[in-house]
Amino acid sequence: MFNCDKICVDCVVNDPVDVRIGGPEYLGFDFFVKEEDSEKMKEFIRNCLTLYGIPLIDIYNERKYRLNESQIWDEKRIENSIKNEAEYLIRESQRGYVRK
């Protein structure tokens, strides 16, 4: 088991109708990384978002967890997730929703 941080990445404001029925306020990502790698991984995530043209509203550590190796995200897995969601998040960002 490893001490881990949950890195939350808020990329775009979610559809207000979805938020009213219980959806998240922002669309983005949650990644679980080893505590000692947290700052390095946040920088890596910022670079990946820039590479794929995804906006970034905020990136922060939400809380700590004790996880096994299979639950921890590495750079390859993080980049694949960002790459796979890029088109969707870019399209959603163009809708122009604003946070209330």
Sequence and secondary structure as in RCSB ss.txt:
>XXXX:A:sequence
MFNCDKICVDCVVNDPVDVRIGGPEYLGFDFFVKEEDSEKMKEFIRNCLTLYGIPLIDIYNERKYRLNESQIWDE
KRIENSIKNEAEYLIRESQRGYVRK
>XXXX:A:secstr
 EEEEEEEEEEEE  HHHHHTT  SEEEEEEEEEGGGHHHHHHHHHHHHHHHT   SEEEEEEEEEE GGGS  H
HHHHHHHHHHHHHHHHHHTT     
